[in-house]
Amino acid sequence: MIKTPDLHTHSTASDGTLTPRALMARAAAQGVEVLALTDHDTLAGIDEAAEAAQALGLTLVPGVEISVTWNARTIHVVGLDVDPHCASLRAGLSGLRAYREERAVEIAQRLAQAGWPGALEGARAYAAGELVGRTHFARFLVQRGAARDVRAVFKHFLVKGKPGYVAGRWTTLEEAVDWIRAAGGQAVMAHPARYGLTRSKMKRLLDDFRACGGRGIEVVSGSHSRDDAFTFARWARELGLLASAGSDYHGPESPWVELGQLPSLPEGSRAIWSQPGFAGIRPSPLEPSARPGLRLATA
């Protein structure tokens, strides 16, 4: 039986703080056997991560986290086991990164009007890759003393109704899933508990996702409580979706989320990594996800 894979992580190719190579080294040191690199709207870190993973004996699952606008909300869809050279996926992500650049300029302008000039240059200093995101602005504002930590910056500056908020204008759910499927991958709804949806709206989202060809839900997530894991395990069972697990790790600066600490899926879940052909993984037939029930075990 393999240890619970971590199928949602970030590197400096987007808004993580470890390079792809350093991320693989930390994962291996933490006992992770299977890890997906899923940077926001980019595949730029995959080649470096693959080289490092091979040297470390770690199974790398090539992935991406795609930004989606659904019902005027920003939703994230993770693509797992994708071909990073797929032309349609790369073209779609290129368009999202172009929009991210436009949004970064607008965020900086709004922060300047609120009394925090130089935010674009400051955010770029924290962005090792081509992508500048809200987390980079948050790190700049922490450095300037605007708030005590990144979470506080988001709360006071970067969410709806706050000075640096800019509404996302991303791709559609259907397009995101189409890109992932064209690349031979599996589309997974990322950290669903974070969206704060009512039960009826969550059902609508997951129904729409499944109708587009979505295959799974992040049941275990660094953003989810134990109760959330039970809740989304039930959603997956009811809707015939596969269960995934990912820390959403961004770096050691967030000690509440660490690599290698994910609990097992609730029993009765159909693990996405147990499906034939997924990233070449061959889990034991006695894997907990193959047995009935919904008891949450620890890894």
PyMOL commands that set and color helices and strands:
alter all, ss='L'
color gray80, all
select helices_A, chain A and resi 20-29+46-56+87-113+119-126+134-143+150-158+173-182+192-195+199-212+226-239+272-274+278-280+288-290
alter helices_A, ss='H'
color red, helices_A
select strands_A, chain A and resi 34-37+59-70+73-80+186-189+216-221+242-246
alter strands_A, ss='S'
color yellow, strands_A
deselect
rebuild
show_as cartoon
